[in-house]
């Protein structure tokens, strides 16, 4: 697949040029890039849309992930009550769930807005994730089995196939699950639980801020990490993972364009 240069806006502290990377399949306007794993399985719980609370959660979640709702967009309780024919208490419960999963922010006496991570918060989240994945990669190298390597190779093949059939949602989902799979191989459920939250929060930041047409993760970089693990090269695997996550962070653009449509249109209703 041909590589194209990438142009991104970086945090102020960074000034080096971004290397050319493979452009992924174009994302359809308003389409969510993937099912992002959320702490506590909130996405799975909301997917069925059985109750008004579930429907509100799902509509806001999908609109954020589909980049229809920009960071900082107000979510007035009265408007949500009218749009979903729901009570104010139901709307508040949905917003509380969304806030728990870092999708929205609840501001005392000012209402809810779509999450708006600051550059400093973004730096801290990625810093925490790099530390967690470094520890888990070392543990994975120490505990890896032939069956584990076979599973990682199958994961890489699935990524490769999704990339070449231009299936952006599957590609993005597999990219996140690769990191979670490595976390499982570390055999430390405490670190793994924290990793699930960090991957979720990073994925949401990418969905909010990464410019369209950018790859959330690079398949070739995943493959290089697996090769190091297969050789038992823990230092090499940690170094490549750290570079991989720093590149992902650099591609986040913390500037958004003003959007004029009303809340109903933004929610796809």
HUDAHU-V272910 format. One line per field, one symbol per residue. phi: phi as a letter, one per 20 degrees, with the letter a starting at -180 (. if undefined). psi: psi as a letter, one per 40 degrees, with the letter a starting at -180 (. if undefined). burial: 1 if it has 24 or more other C-alpha atoms within 12 Angstrom, else 0. A space follows every 50 residues. Layout:
phi = ???
psi = ???
burial = ???
This chain:
phi = .fecfddcedggfdcffeffcfeegfefgmeffaeefdgmmffffeffmf cgffffgfffgffffemeefgnffcfgfffgffdlcfffffffffffffg emecdedgmcnecfgcgegfffffffffffffffffffffffdgcfffff ffffffffgffffedldfgffffffffgfffffffflcfffffffgffff ffffffffcffgneffbdgfffffffffffemeffffffffffffffgff efdeccefcegffgffeme
psi = hiiiihhihiideheiihihihhiiihihehhdihhhihefddddeddfd iddddddddddddddefdhihehighdddddddefiiddddddddddddd efdihhhheeaiihighiddddddddddddddddddddddddeiiddddd dddddddddddddeefgdddddddddddddddddeefgdddddddddddd ddddddddehiieihdihddddddddddddeegddddddddddddddddd ehhfhiiihdiiddddef.
burial = 00000101010000000000111111100011111111100110010000 01111111111111111111111111100110110000011111111111 11111100001111111000011011111111111111111011000110 01101101110010000111111111111111111110001111111111 11111111111111111110111111111100010011111111111111 1111100000001101110
